[in-house]
Amino acid sequence: MICQRCGFCCLHLDVMIINPRSIRSDGTIDPEDRNSMIKKQKGEKCPHLAHSGEVAVCTIHDLPCYRGTPCDLFEQIGPEDGPCILGGYYKTSGSMKL
């Protein structure tokens, strides 16, 4: 899946995310930290979401703590090298405002 960098999923989906308070200075989390994952509610902006102009950017995408999270593992039905359906739908329909 090729991310369209729209930020749709970072705003409009329920998902478990890394608790910003749990990230160590080296980009890892303590595996024993029971509060390292928190629920981001649908309609709530992910605290790791930033924008560079019109492009959505995940501020922890390149940190070790991101690996294996629900966001990292997010997939959809369709070709692996195809554009994200959610992002494509958002961009073409304009039905949801970020």
N, C-alpha and C positions, 0 to 999 in steps of 0.2 A: 504494500500500500504506500502510495506517495502522498505525504501530508501536503495539503493545500495551504497550510499556515494561515488559516482563517480564524482560529481560536474558538470555533464553534464548540468543540468537545470540552474545552477548558471553561466554558461558561454554561452550557446547556445540558450537561450529563452529570448524573450522580456517579461519583467515583471515589475510591480510596486513594489518598495522596500522602506524600511524605509531609509530616508535620514540620513546618519551617523551624520551629524551636528545637527540633531533634537533629538537625544537620550540624555535624562537626565542622571545624575549620578546614579539615582535609577532604570534605565532601562525602564523608561516610556517615553512617548512623550506628549507634550501639545496638547490636542484635538483641540485647536483653531489654532494650527500652520498649516497654509495652505501649507507650504513647507515640511511637514513631510514625504510625499511620493514623490518619484522621479521615473522616468522611467529608467530602466536598459535596454539598447539596446542589441539585439541579437549579440553575438560575443564579447561583453564587459564583463569583469570579474566583478562579484558582489563584492563591497567593503567589504562585510561581509564574503566572502569566504576565508578560510584558509585551509591548508593541514597539516595533521599529517602523514607523510610518504605518502602512496598512498591513504589515506582516506580523503575525503572532509569533512570539518567541517564548520558549520555556526556559526560565532562568536556571533550572537544575538539570536540563537535558544531558549535559556532558559530565555531570558529577557521578561518581560511583554509586551513590545512593539511589539514583534513578533506575539503574539496571534491575530488571525483574519486577518493577512496579506495574500496576494495571495499565498505566499510561504507556509504558515501554512495550508492554505485551499486546496492546490494542491491535486488533485485526478486524477485518471485515470479509464478507463474501465477495469474491472477485479475484482478478489476477493480482499477483504480488507486485507487479510493476505498473499497476493501474492507479489512477488518482483516487484519493479518498472519496467515497460516495457522499459522506456527510458534508465535507467541504465543497464538493462539486455541486451538491444540491443547494447548499446555502448560497454559493456564489451565483448560480443561475436563477434561483427562484426569488432571491431577495426577500423571502417571506419572514425572516427573522433578523432583527437588528442586533448587532453586538453592542 
